[in-house]
């Protein structure tokens, strides 16, 4: 049953990236990850929405812009455009790109702040704390490493003394714990839930504004212009402001249709902000909670953390250019499989080449190519009616499709990719076992035709499953197999390839060429 896992609507988001630098492979990992989930669910849902964007306020932007001698907004415009360009290059099919400097976003954030202030969830309080501008957050002295540095950024936080507004996070502690415990799939992968429960033990109320005299580049508090809204309320709210949330309940059609979000896709470093702060804010606003929050791992380069000081930061564009890639499919596929579910992964030139050459060229691409060539050689590219019969591969394809959908329900795209390549392996084994070339040699043409048909028919299902990872390759497969790559899973029939002339010799083209350039010896960084 191909239609059992269909859903009505699907809304997915990425983290919004800070714009004080250019996008790198780590940012790209998350956007590719989310795009793959999105494209898969487009095949299962009637209506879909994919939100990404840039997070543009805060002290870091203010300082960087000052050093460059430009305004913060000018810096944001330049850098935000770089993120958009990168996502275009990677075929990221977002529905909306939000910028936290968008006027409508700023207005809704101000309204949210005022609502929380009015109902007593936000209060004013004098405070001295340790502020890390890398994290854009106050750190608890307990969280620092042995040298007194931020464990993520390796820098000493600044001591800041201010009168700020605070959000009553502690008020929501018990409700959040209860929600996490009662909803085992709420935080994914499930091994991360305990981490969050531990963090909840030590939470305190959080600062949600800064004095304008120390941070200017932020959204002004409407009722107190001496303060700007501190980045996390601003940033997290993007998930609802982008849809048209309204504090008075006059929500837009998009908000009514798409909220609650199906998946928030974020990195493991910002899970606390999403599964504690954001959840508390939503509870305070009386807004329904997200269905699932998925924390992915981090990507290293040749096993090293990417950092400007090490000089090993790689931009997706650099990889595309080094290999002269005509489309981003191989990079997308590699990134999707570079890390096991929720774990860290690694990019290396050698692994990239080996993985995509093995799976996409030798395994999948070759199988299609040689099967089509045999169809042309033995049958002049024609599928005869008698080739079409029910077969075990049909059942297998249906089972794997269900398995893949279940992995996608848990955002586990690496396991899903392995299951798809497993199906390609089976098809290759089937061809080698049945040896259609021997059947043809022995003039068992009906048998030979059946084998070729079964493989080509399976390739349709494989193309539909691999499309979210490799949209261009899948489209090239669909063009040769003569079907519409944009159909939903519920439209899949057991026999997708129809009788009649399928293809001529001239139409057959490899869908993926092996990567041969040697990037490793000549690596460029951003
Ligand atoms: N602006 C905040 C997020 C606000 S969401 C309401 C932020 N920005 S960020 O630019 O630092 O990171 C954006 C996303 O990229 C995060 O989810 C982060 O985990 C991810 N990554 C940044 N570097 C990464 C790797 N090296 N590998 C994988 N993902 C990484 O945090």
Boltz pocket constraint, residues with backbone or C-beta under 6 A from the ligand:
constraints:
  - pocket:
      binder: B
      contacts: [[A, 14], [A, 15], [A, 16], [A, 17], [A, 18], [A, 19], [A, 25], [A, 26], [A, 27], [A, 29], [A, 30], [A, 55], [A, 232], [A, 235], [A, 236], [A, 238], [A, 265], [A, 266], [A, 267], [A, 268], [A, 269], [A, 270], [A, 296], [A, 297], [A, 298], [A, 299], [A, 300], [A, 306]]
      max_distance: 6.0
